[in-house]
Amino acid sequence: MAKWCFNYESGEYEYIERDGFSIDQGEYVYNWDDSEYREEEEDDEDEE
């Protein structure tokens, strides 16, 4: 499931999947803010 993340390349927020695929652009992006996914991973680790 894609999350609403900031794409530094386009300067806009887009739906980007965990692997870097931008739903809005229909291609992979490499310079984007993945903090939403990192926070989710940290929360999962804390629950264990």
Predicted model as a PDB file, atoms N, CA, C, CB and O in Angstrom, pLDDT in the B-factor column:
MODEL        1                                                                  
ATOM      1  N   MET A   1       0.839  -1.181   0.000  1.00 89.00           N  
ATOM      2  CA  MET A   1       0.000   0.000   0.000  1.00 89.00           C  
ATOM      3  C   MET A   1       0.889   1.252   0.000  1.00 89.00           C  
ATOM      4  CB  MET A   1      -0.957  -0.006   1.224  1.00 89.00           C  
ATOM      5  O   MET A   1       1.800   1.372   0.819  1.00 89.00           O  
ATOM      6  N   ALA A   2       0.626   2.144  -0.890  1.00 95.00           N  
ATOM      7  CA  ALA A   2       1.417   3.368  -1.026  1.00 95.00           C  
ATOM      8  C   ALA A   2       1.061   4.368   0.066  1.00 95.00           C  
ATOM      9  CB  ALA A   2       1.200   3.998  -2.410  1.00 95.00           C  
ATOM     10  O   ALA A   2      -0.057   4.376   0.582  1.00 95.00           O  
ATOM     11  N   LYS A   3       2.024   5.204   0.407  1.00 96.00           N  
ATOM     12  CA  LYS A   3       1.808   6.258   1.394  1.00 96.00           C  
ATOM     13  C   LYS A   3       2.048   7.610   0.736  1.00 96.00           C  
ATOM     14  CB  LYS A   3       2.737   6.071   2.628  1.00 96.00           C  
ATOM     15  O   LYS A   3       2.743   7.714  -0.274  1.00 96.00           O  
ATOM     16  N   TRP A   4       1.461   8.634   1.325  1.00 97.00           N  
ATOM     17  CA  TRP A   4       1.574  10.019   0.853  1.00 97.00           C  
ATOM     18  C   TRP A   4       2.932  10.538   1.319  1.00 97.00           C  
ATOM     19  CB  TRP A   4       0.384  10.930   1.396  1.00 97.00           C  
ATOM     20  O   TRP A   4       3.097  10.865   2.494  1.00 97.00           O  
ATOM     21  N   CYS A   5       3.904  10.618   0.411  1.00 97.00           N  
ATOM     22  CA  CYS A   5       5.279  10.983   0.752  1.00 97.00           C  
ATOM     23  C   CYS A   5       5.758  12.132  -0.136  1.00 97.00           C  
ATOM     24  CB  CYS A   5       6.219   9.763   0.606  1.00 97.00           C  
ATOM     25  O   CYS A   5       5.238  12.349  -1.230  1.00 97.00           O  
ATOM     26  N   PHE A   6       6.754  12.856   0.356  1.00 98.00           N  
ATOM     27  CA  PHE A   6       7.314  13.964  -0.403  1.00 98.00           C  
ATOM     28  C   PHE A   6       8.388  13.458  -1.352  1.00 98.00           C  
ATOM     29  CB  PHE A   6       7.888  15.033   0.538  1.00 98.00           C  
ATOM     30  O   PHE A   6       9.310  12.755  -0.939  1.00 98.00           O  
ATOM     31  N   ASN A   7       8.266  13.814  -2.616  1.00 97.00           N  
ATOM     32  CA  ASN A   7       9.250  13.466  -3.634  1.00 97.00           C  
ATOM     33  C   ASN A   7      10.149  14.686  -3.843  1.00 97.00           C  
ATOM     34  CB  ASN A   7       8.557  13.022  -4.980  1.00 97.00           C  
ATOM     35  O   ASN A   7       9.709  15.714  -4.356  1.00 97.00           O  
ATOM     36  N   TYR A   8      11.408  14.556  -3.441  1.00 97.00           N  
ATOM     37  CA  TYR A   8      12.330  15.687  -3.570  1.00 97.00           C  
ATOM     38  C   TYR A   8      12.621  16.020  -5.037  1.00 97.00           C  
ATOM     39  CB  TYR A   8      13.638  15.382  -2.838  1.00 97.00           C  
ATOM     40  O   TYR A   8      12.940  17.164  -5.362  1.00 97.00           O  
ATOM     41  N   GLU A   9      12.511  15.033  -5.913  1.00 95.00           N  
ATOM     42  CA  GLU A   9      12.784  15.267  -7.341  1.00 95.00           C  
ATOM     43  C   GLU A   9      11.728  16.171  -7.971  1.00 95.00           C  
ATOM     44  CB  GLU A   9      12.844  13.933  -8.099  1.00 95.00           C  
ATOM     45  O   GLU A   9      12.060  17.088  -8.723  1.00 95.00           O  
ATOM     46  N   SER A  10      10.460  15.914  -7.666  1.00 95.00           N  
ATOM     47  CA  SER A  10       9.380  16.711  -8.264  1.00 95.00           C  
ATOM     48  C   SER A  10       9.007  17.906  -7.390  1.00 95.00           C  
ATOM     49  CB  SER A  10       8.146  15.838  -8.498  1.00 95.00           C  
ATOM     50  O   SER A  10       8.409  18.868  -7.871  1.00 95.00           O  
ATOM     51  N   GLY A  11       9.363  17.843  -6.096  1.00 97.00           N  
ATOM     52  CA  GLY A  11       8.992  18.917  -5.181  1.00 97.00           C  
ATOM     53  C   GLY A  11       7.546  18.851  -4.747  1.00 97.00           C  
ATOM     54  O   GLY A  11       7.000  19.840  -4.258  1.00 97.00           O  
ATOM     55  N   GLU A  12       6.913  17.691  -4.919  1.00 97.00           N  
ATOM     56  CA  GLU A  12       5.507  17.547  -4.574  1.00 97.00           C  
ATOM     57  C   GLU A  12       5.286  16.270  -3.769  1.00 97.00           C  
ATOM     58  CB  GLU A  12       4.639  17.542  -5.842  1.00 97.00           C  
ATOM     59  O   GLU A  12       6.116  15.360  -3.779  1.00 97.00           O  
ATOM     60  N   TYR A  13       4.157  16.220  -3.077  1.00 98.00           N  
ATOM     61  CA  TYR A  13       3.760  14.994  -2.399  1.00 98.00           C  
ATOM     62  C   TYR A  13       3.104  14.064  -3.407  1.00 98.00           C  
ATOM     63  CB  TYR A  13       2.801  15.294  -1.214  1.00 98.00           C  
ATOM     64  O   TYR A  13       2.348  14.498  -4.275  1.00 98.00           O  
ATOM     65  N   GLU A  14       3.406  12.780  -3.278  1.00 98.00           N  
ATOM     66  CA  GLU A  14       2.875  11.768  -4.189  1.00 98.00           C  
ATOM     67  C   GLU A  14       2.632  10.483  -3.400  1.00 98.00           C  
ATOM     68  CB  GLU A  14       3.851  11.514  -5.386  1.00 98.00           C  
ATOM     69  O   GLU A  14       3.163  10.301  -2.305  1.00 98.00           O  
ATOM     70  N   TYR A  15       1.831   9.609  -3.970  1.00 98.00           N  
ATOM     71  CA  TYR A  15       1.678   8.283  -3.384  1.00 98.00           C  
ATOM     72  C   TYR A  15       2.853   7.441  -3.863  1.00 98.00           C  
ATOM     73  CB  TYR A  15       0.299   7.626  -3.775  1.00 98.00           C  
ATOM     74  O   TYR A  15       3.005   7.178  -5.056  1.00 98.00           O  
ATOM     75  N   ILE A  16       3.690   7.018  -2.896  1.00 97.00           N  
ATOM     76  CA  ILE A  16       4.891   6.263  -3.216  1.00 97.00           C  
ATOM     77  C   ILE A  16       4.885   4.975  -2.400  1.00 97.00           C  
ATOM     78  CB  ILE A  16       6.176   7.101  -2.935  1.00 97.00           C  
ATOM     79  O   ILE A  16       4.654   4.992  -1.191  1.00 97.00           O  
ATOM     80  N   GLU A  17       5.140   3.865  -3.074  1.00 97.00           N  
ATOM     81  CA  GLU A  17       5.190   2.577  -2.399  1.00 97.00           C  
ATOM     82  C   GLU A  17       6.519   2.416  -1.672  1.00 97.00           C  
ATOM     83  CB  GLU A  17       4.982   1.430  -3.401  1.00 97.00           C  
ATOM     84  O   GLU A  17       7.460   3.171  -1.914  1.00 97.00           O  
ATOM     85  N   ARG A  18       6.593   1.444  -0.794  1.00 95.00           N  
ATOM     86  CA  ARG A  18       7.778   1.202   0.031  1.00 95.00           C  
ATOM     87  C   ARG A  18       9.043   1.030  -0.805  1.00 95.00           C  
ATOM     88  CB  ARG A  18       7.566  -0.029   0.892  1.00 95.00           C  
ATOM     89  O   ARG A  18      10.123   1.440  -0.378  1.00 95.00           O  
ATOM     90  N   ASP A  19       8.927   0.435  -1.982  1.00 96.00           N  
ATOM     91  CA  ASP A  19      10.108   0.192  -2.829  1.00 96.00           C  
ATOM     92  C   ASP A  19      10.501   1.396  -3.681  1.00 96.00           C  
ATOM     93  CB  ASP A  19       9.852  -0.990  -3.734  1.00 96.00           C  
ATOM     94  O   ASP A  19      11.451   1.315  -4.459  1.00 96.00           O  
ATOM     95  N   GLY A  20       9.778   2.518  -3.544  1.00 97.00           N  
ATOM     96  CA  GLY A  20      10.122   3.728  -4.278  1.00 97.00           C  
ATOM     97  C   GLY A  20       9.328   3.937  -5.554  1.00 97.00           C  
ATOM     98  O   GLY A  20       9.631   4.853  -6.319  1.00 97.00           O  
ATOM     99  N   PHE A  21       8.322   3.116  -5.804  1.00 98.00           N  
ATOM    100  CA  PHE A  21       7.508   3.292  -7.005  1.00 98.00           C  
ATOM    101  C   PHE A  21       6.459   4.363  -6.756  1.00 98.00           C  
ATOM    102  CB  PHE A  21       6.837   1.960  -7.422  1.00 98.00           C  
ATOM    103  O   PHE A  21       5.644   4.237  -5.842  1.00 98.00           O  
ATOM    104  N   SER A  22       6.476   5.416  -7.565  1.00 97.00           N  
ATOM    105  CA  SER A  22       5.504   6.498  -7.450  1.00 97.00           C  
ATOM    106  C   SER A  22       4.257   6.148  -8.255  1.00 97.00           C  
ATOM    107  CB  SER A  22       6.111   7.840  -7.935  1.00 97.00           C  
ATOM    108  O   SER A  22       4.317   5.981  -9.473  1.00 97.00           O  
ATOM    109  N   ILE A  23       3.140   6.041  -7.566  1.00 97.00           N  
ATOM    110  CA  ILE A  23       1.868   5.761  -8.239  1.00 97.00           C  
ATOM    111  C   ILE A  23       1.514   6.914  -9.172  1.00 97.00           C  
ATOM    112  CB  ILE A  23       0.732   5.531  -7.204  1.00 97.00           C  
ATOM    113  O   ILE A  23       1.029   6.693 -10.282  1.00 97.00           O  
ATOM    114  N   ASP A  24       1.758   8.148  -8.720  1.00 96.00           N  
ATOM    115  CA  ASP A  24       1.390   9.327  -9.505  1.00 96.00           C  
ATOM    116  C   ASP A  24       2.193   9.444 -10.797  1.00 96.00           C  
ATOM    117  CB  ASP A  24       1.581  10.578  -8.676  1.00 96.00           C  
ATOM    118  O   ASP A  24       1.648   9.819 -11.835  1.00 96.00           O  
ATOM    119  N   GLN A  25       3.484   9.123 -10.738  1.00 96.00           N  
ATOM    120  CA  GLN A  25       4.333   9.244 -11.926  1.00 96.00           C  
ATOM    121  C   GLN A  25       4.359   7.967 -12.759  1.00 96.00           C  
ATOM    122  CB  GLN A  25       5.744   9.609 -11.516  1.00 96.00           C  
ATOM    123  O   GLN A  25       4.671   8.002 -13.949  1.00 96.00           O  
ATOM    124  N   GLY A  26       4.031   6.840 -12.129  1.00 97.00           N  
ATOM    125  CA  GLY A  26       4.067   5.565 -12.840  1.00 97.00           C  
ATOM    126  C   GLY A  26       5.484   5.076 -13.073  1.00 97.00           C  
ATOM    127  O   GLY A  26       5.735   4.332 -14.022  1.00 97.00           O  
ATOM    128  N   GLU A  27       6.425   5.489 -12.211  1.00 97.00           N  
ATOM    129  CA  GLU A  27       7.809   5.052 -12.342  1.00 97.00           C  
ATOM    130  C   GLU A  27       8.493   5.118 -10.983  1.00 97.00           C  
ATOM    131  CB  GLU A  27       8.565   5.917 -13.379  1.00 97.00           C  
ATOM    132  O   GLU A  27       7.964   5.692 -10.032  1.00 97.00           O  
ATOM    133  N   TYR A  28       9.664   4.527 -10.911  1.00 98.00           N  
ATOM    134  CA  TYR A  28      10.414   4.552  -9.659  1.00 98.00           C  
ATOM    135  C   TYR A  28      11.070   5.908  -9.465  1.00 98.00           C  
ATOM    136  CB  TYR A  28      11.473   3.438  -9.637  1.00 98.00           C  
ATOM    137  O   TYR A  28      11.551   6.523 -10.417  1.00 98.00           O  
ATOM    138  N   VAL A  29      11.082   6.364  -8.220  1.00 97.00           N  
ATOM    139  CA  VAL A  29      11.769   7.602  -7.854  1.00 97.00           C  
ATOM    140  C   VAL A  29      12.829   7.238  -6.818  1.00 97.00           C  
ATOM    141  CB  VAL A  29      10.760   8.690  -7.294  1.00 97.00           C  
ATOM    142  O   VAL A  29      12.685   6.259  -6.086  1.00 97.00           O  
ATOM    143  N   TYR A  30      13.880   8.024  -6.765  1.00 95.00           N  
ATOM    144  CA  TYR A  30      15.013   7.655  -5.921  1.00 95.00           C  
ATOM    145  C   TYR A  30      15.320   8.670  -4.835  1.00 95.00           C  
ATOM    146  CB  TYR A  30      16.223   7.461  -6.765  1.00 95.00           C  
ATOM    147  O   TYR A  30      16.067   8.360  -3.908  1.00 95.00           O  
ATOM    148  N   ASN A  31      14.776   9.852  -4.920  1.00 97.00           N  
ATOM    149  CA  ASN A  31      15.062  10.886  -3.938  1.00 97.00           C  
ATOM    150  C   ASN A  31      13.746  11.324  -3.310  1.00 97.00           C  
ATOM    151  CB  ASN A  31      15.807  12.094  -4.584  1.00 97.00           C  
ATOM    152  O   ASN A  31      13.154  12.325  -3.712  1.00 97.00           O  
ATOM    153  N   TRP A  32      13.295  10.554  -2.312  1.00 97.00           N  
ATOM    154  CA  TRP A  32      12.009  10.834  -1.688  1.00 97.00           C  
ATOM    155  C   TRP A  32      12.097  10.579  -0.197  1.00 97.00           C  
ATOM    156  CB  TRP A  32      10.895   9.980  -2.317  1.00 97.00           C  
ATOM    157  O   TRP A  32      12.994   9.871   0.260  1.00 97.00           O  
ATOM    158  N   ASP A  33      11.179  11.146   0.566  1.00 97.00           N  
ATOM    159  CA  ASP A  33      11.164  11.054   2.021  1.00 97.00           C  
ATOM    160  C   ASP A  33      10.463   9.761   2.446  1.00 97.00           C  
ATOM    161  CB  ASP A  33      10.462  12.291   2.644  1.00 97.00           C  
ATOM    162  O   ASP A  33       9.243   9.642   2.334  1.00 97.00           O  
ATOM    163  N   ASP A  34      11.243   8.799   2.932  1.00 95.00           N  
ATOM    164  CA  ASP A  34      10.668   7.514   3.329  1.00 95.00           C  
ATOM    165  C   ASP A  34      10.436   7.432   4.841  1.00 95.00           C  
ATOM    166  CB  ASP A  34      11.580   6.374   2.883  1.00 95.00           C  
ATOM    167  O   ASP A  34      10.305   6.336   5.387  1.00 95.00           O  
ATOM    168  N   SER A  35      10.385   8.574   5.514  1.00 95.00           N  
ATOM    169  CA  SER A  35      10.239   8.573   6.970  1.00 95.00           C  
ATOM    170  C   SER A  35       8.933   7.913   7.434  1.00 95.00           C  
ATOM    171  CB  SER A  35      10.303   9.999   7.491  1.00 95.00           C  
ATOM    172  O   SER A  35       8.894   7.324   8.515  1.00 95.00           O  
ATOM    173  N   GLU A  36       7.876   8.004   6.639  1.00 91.00           N  
ATOM    174  CA  GLU A  36       6.614   7.348   7.011  1.00 91.00           C  
ATOM    175  C   GLU A  36       6.813   5.842   7.137  1.00 91.00           C  
ATOM    176  CB  GLU A  36       5.511   7.653   5.969  1.00 91.00           C  
ATOM    177  O   GLU A  36       6.292   5.219   8.061  1.00 91.00           O  
ATOM    178  N   TYR A  37       7.566   5.257   6.210  1.00 94.00           N  
ATOM    179  CA  TYR A  37       7.821   3.818   6.256  1.00 94.00           C  
ATOM    180  C   TYR A  37       8.781   3.467   7.387  1.00 94.00           C  
ATOM    181  CB  TYR A  37       8.386   3.332   4.917  1.00 94.00           C  
ATOM    182  O   TYR A  37       8.601   2.448   8.055  1.00 94.00           O  
ATOM    183  N   ARG A  38       9.801   4.299   7.611  1.00 93.00           N  
ATOM    184  CA  ARG A  38      10.768   4.038   8.686  1.00 93.00           C  
ATOM    185  C   ARG A  38      10.087   4.108  10.046  1.00 93.00           C  
ATOM    186  CB  ARG A  38      11.936   5.047   8.625  1.00 93.00           C  
ATOM    187  O   ARG A  38      10.370   3.282  10.914  1.00 93.00           O  
ATOM    188  N   GLU A  39       9.197   5.074  10.253  1.00 89.00           N  
ATOM    189  CA  GLU A  39       8.462   5.181  11.520  1.00 89.00           C  
ATOM    190  C   GLU A  39       7.604   3.944  11.745  1.00 89.00           C  
ATOM    191  CB  GLU A  39       7.581   6.448  11.534  1.00 89.00           C  
ATOM    192  O   GLU A  39       7.511   3.446  12.867  1.00 89.00           O  
ATOM    193  N   GLU A  40       6.981   3.451  10.689  1.00 86.00           N  
ATOM    194  CA  GLU A  40       6.150   2.261  10.795  1.00 86.00           C  
ATOM    195  C   GLU A  40       6.998   1.052  11.199  1.00 86.00           C  
ATOM    196  CB  GLU A  40       5.426   1.991   9.464  1.00 86.00           C  
ATOM    197  O   GLU A  40       6.571   0.249  12.028  1.00 86.00           O  
ATOM    198  N   GLU A  41       8.202   0.916  10.615  1.00 85.00           N  
ATOM    199  CA  GLU A  41       9.084  -0.186  10.958  1.00 85.00           C  
ATOM    200  C   GLU A  41       9.527  -0.095  12.410  1.00 85.00           C  
ATOM    201  CB  GLU A  41      10.297  -0.203  10.035  1.00 85.00           C  
ATOM    202  O   GLU A  41       9.577  -1.111  13.102  1.00 85.00           O  
ATOM    203  N   GLU A  42       9.848   1.104  12.884  1.00 86.00           N  
ATOM    204  CA  GLU A  42      10.267   1.304  14.264  1.00 86.00           C  
ATOM    205  C   GLU A  42       9.132   0.951  15.224  1.00 86.00           C  
ATOM    206  CB  GLU A  42      10.723   2.755  14.482  1.00 86.00           C  
ATOM    207  O   GLU A  42       9.377   0.359  16.275  1.00 86.00           O  
ATOM    208  N   ASP A  43       7.893   1.306  14.877  1.00 84.00           N  
ATOM    209  CA  ASP A  43       6.749   0.972  15.712  1.00 84.00           C  
ATOM    210  C   ASP A  43       6.569  -0.539  15.790  1.00 84.00           C  
ATOM    211  CB  ASP A  43       5.477   1.635  15.173  1.00 84.00           C  
ATOM    212  O   ASP A  43       6.259  -1.071  16.856  1.00 84.00           O  
ATOM    213  N   ASP A  44       6.760  -1.232  14.679  1.00 82.00           N  
ATOM    214  CA  ASP A  44       6.645  -2.686  14.659  1.00 82.00           C  
ATOM    215  C   ASP A  44       7.699  -3.331  15.549  1.00 82.00           C  
ATOM    216  CB  ASP A  44       6.771  -3.212  13.230  1.00 82.00           C  
ATOM    217  O   ASP A  44       7.406  -4.300  16.249  1.00 82.00           O  
ATOM    218  N   GLU A  45       8.920  -2.808  15.531  1.00 82.00           N  
ATOM    219  CA  GLU A  45       9.993  -3.340  16.361  1.00 82.00           C  
ATOM    220  C   GLU A  45       9.712  -3.100  17.834  1.00 82.00           C  
ATOM    221  CB  GLU A  45      11.326  -2.715  15.973  1.00 82.00           C  
ATOM    222  O   GLU A  45      10.029  -3.950  18.665  1.00 82.00           O  
ATOM    223  N   ASP A  46       9.128  -1.966  18.173  1.00 82.00           N  
ATOM    224  CA  ASP A  46       8.834  -1.636  19.559  1.00 82.00           C  
ATOM    225  C   ASP A  46       7.763  -2.560  20.142  1.00 82.00           C  
ATOM    226  CB  ASP A  46       8.388  -0.185  19.668  1.00 82.00           C  
ATOM    227  O   ASP A  46       7.748  -2.819  21.345  1.00 82.00           O  
ATOM    228  N   GLU A  47       6.870  -3.052  19.286  1.00 77.00           N  
ATOM    229  CA  GLU A  47       5.774  -3.903  19.750  1.00 77.00           C  
ATOM    230  C   GLU A  47       6.248  -5.319  20.073  1.00 77.00           C  
ATOM    231  CB  GLU A  47       4.674  -3.955  18.700  1.00 77.00           C  
ATOM    232  O   GLU A  47       5.578  -6.034  20.818  1.00 77.00           O  
ATOM    233  N   GLU A  48       7.370  -5.728  19.537  1.00 71.00           N  
ATOM    234  CA  GLU A  48       7.850  -7.108  19.743  1.00 71.00           C  
ATOM    235  C   GLU A  48       8.372  -7.336  21.130  1.00 71.00           C  
ATOM    236  CB  GLU A  48       8.928  -7.445  18.754  1.00 71.00           C  
ATOM    237  O   GLU A  48       8.808  -8.441  21.452  1.00 71.00           O  
TER     238      GLU A  48                                                      
ENDMDL                                                                          
END                                                                             
